[in-house]
Amino acid sequence: MEMELLLTGIVIGGLSGFFGIGGGTILVPLLMMMGYDIKSAVGISVMQMVFSSLYGSWINHKKGFLNLKKGVIVGFGGFLGAFGSGWFVSAIPEIVLESMFLAVIGFALYRFFHAPEYHETDRENELSVPTLVAIGAAIGLVSISMGIGGSILLTPILVGLFHYPLKRAVSAGLFFVVFSSVSGFISLSLAGHIDYLHGFLVGIGSLAGVYAGIQLATVTGHKRHKRALVVLYVIILAMMIKKVSGV
């Protein structure tokens, strides 16, 4: 089981680096298929996200893809929202969490299909600090409660509503995961929902994958990167429908 979890971490880390996700969007349903219940899977996923998001954001910052000022503001909101995840997970039945997960994936797919093509001359829409904090808080609470970092919501919002270039949106999404995952880790630990050993094994494995994923994203064109994100969301949606329906 230990080697299986390490290899899982490498794969999830690669996806995190390439797509700017915390990894929970695919790790949670994968762990559930391996026999974990959703609450245990959420705890392992959040711990893994702490590893991958910190390392990946450091690499993105060195490459110049990350706007730290805006990232910190949204991330602060995510930290506040995610801190309520321990209570939320304890209070909400599993079927509701699973249904929310499906709704999140469906929303992300809709936004990407309807997002306008980005051009270098396009300008990003400016948002006030309170608005950025509120967006971060809402995403932090909902996403961490489902074991995902929030980038699966934040990235399509930045691309589809505020005209961010995809690579910057992906980097912002992964940086957001730093705040939401650390806060969620604290909250879920206090609520007793963290499997520390298995979370550590997946997290350590993810570090190698993150580096490779970011290098690949750097040399991938905008259209191919966007198509790859849509394919990822479709796969995740199919996995969760299979799990929830029991097929």
N, C-alpha and C positions, 0 to 999 in steps of 0.2 A: 504493500500500500504506500510506503514511504516513497519509493522510486516513482510510482505512478503519479503521486501528488507533485513531485519535483518536475516531472515531464509536463504535467498539466500546467504548472506555473510558467514554464518556458513558453509554451504555446500561448497562454493567456497574456504573458508579458509582451510577446510579439504583437498580438492584436492591440494591446494597450498603446504601444508605441506608434503603430501605424495608423490606428483609427482615433487616437486621443481619448479612449475610453478607460474607465477604471478597471475593466475586465469582468465586472460582475454581470454585465449584460449577457455574457455567454457562460461565465463560470457558475453562476447560480443554477441555471437549468442543467448544466453538465454534472454538477455535484449531486443534484437531485436524481439524475439518471444513475449515478453511482451508488445511490442508496441513502443519501443524507436527506433529512426532512428540510423544509424550506428555511426554518429559523436557524438551524445549524449551518446550512449553506450560506445564508446571509452573513453570519458571523465570520466564517472563513473568508468569504469574499471581501468583506470590509477590511480585514487584516491584510490581505494581499494587496489591496488598493493603496494602503499606506506605503508599502514598499515601492510599487511600480510608479505611483504618481509623483513621489518625491524625486526619484531618480530620473524619470522621464522629463519632468519639468525643468530640472537642472540642465539636461541636455538641450532641450528646446530653447532655454534662455541663452545658452552659449551660441546657438545657431541663429539667434535674432528673431525667432518666431513668436516670442512671448511678450505681451504688453503687461508689465508687472503692475502698473498702477490700477488699470481696470480689473485685472485679475484678482488683486488683493481685495478690492471693494466687493466684487461678486462673491469671492471666496469667503469673506467675512460673513456675508449673509448666509452662505451655505453652511458655515460653521454653526451659526446660531440655529438654523433650521434643523440641521442634522443632530443637534444635541437632544432633540425631543424624540429621536428615533427609538431609543430603548423603551420608552413608555408606549410609543405607537405600535411597535412590533408585539409587545406584550398584550396590548388591548385589542388588536385586530385579528380575526380568524384567518387561518391559512388560505382559505378559498378566496377571501377578499384580497389578500396580498397578491395571490397568483393572478386574479382578475385585473388588478391594478397594473401588474407587470405587462400583461397583454395590451392594456390600453396605452401604456407608455410607448411600447414598440410600434403600435399602430399610429400614434401621433407622430413619432419620428419619421416613419415612412411617408406619411402624408406631407410633412413639411419638406422633405427632400425632393419628392416628386414635383412639388409646386414652387420650389425655390427658383428665382430667376438666375440666369447665367451671370457669373461674376466677370467684370471687366476691370482692367487696371485703373481706369479713370473713375470708377465708382467710388463714392464716399460712404463711410460707415455712418449710420444714424447715431447721434449722440444721445445718451441717456443720463438723467440726473443721478446723483449718488443715492438718494432714497429709493429710486426705482431699481437700480442695480442691486441694492441690498435686499429689497423685497423679492426680486426674481431669484436671487441666490438662496434666500431663506426657504421659499416655497419648494424649489428644486431639491434643496438639501434634505428637508423633512421627508418628502415623498420618496426620493431616490435611495437614500441610505436605508430607509425602512424596507426596501426591496432588495438590498444588497448590491445596488449599483451606485456608481460614483456621482451620477448626475450629468455627465457629459453627453449621454445619449439624448437628454432633453436640451441641455444648453447649446450644444453644437448646432442642431437644426434650427434653434431659435435665432442664434447669431447669424447663421447663413441665410435662412429664409425670411427673417423679419428685419434684420439690421444690416444686411449686405456685407458681412465680413467675408474676406477671402478665406477659402476652406482651410488652408494650412494654419492660418492664424486662429481660426475658430477651433480647430482640432487641438492646438496648443493651449488655448484658453480653457477648453473643456478638461484637458488633463490636469491643468493647474488647479482648476476648481475642485477636482477630486482630492487634492492634498488637504484642503480645508474640511470638506465634507467627510472624508474618510477618517481623519484624525478625530474629529468631533464624534462621529458615529462609533468609532472604536471605543472611545471613553464611555459613551452612553450605553452601548451594547455590553461592554465589560461589566459595568455596574449592574446591568439587568441580568447578567449570567448567560449571555447568548454567544460567547466567543469560545471556539475550540482552538486554544493557543498553539498546540503542537502542529496540527494540520494546517492552520493558517500560516504559521511560520514556514513550513515546508513549501507551500505554494508560493508564498511571498519571496523566499530566497530564489526559487526557480525562475520567478518572473523577471528578475533583474537582468539576466542574460537576454531574455526575449525582448525586453523594452529597447535595449540598445539597437538590436537588429531591426526592430520595427520602425524606429525613428529614421534610421539610415535609409530604409526602403521608401518611407513616405517622402523623404527629401527629394528623391529622384523620380517620383511618380507625378505625372501631369494632373491638373485640376480635374478634368473630366473623368479620367480613369479612377482617381481617388474617390470622387463622388459616387461613381457607379459601384465601386467596391464597398462603400458604406451602405448603399441600398441593398446589395446582395447580403451583407452581414445581417442587416436588420430582418430581412426576409427569412434567413436561416434561423435566427433567434426566435422569431415569431412562430415558425413551424415547430421548433422544439418545445416551446411553452404550450402551444395548442395541444400537441401530442401528450404532454405531461398532464395538463389539466383535464383533458377529455378521457385519459386513461387508455387511449388506443395503443 
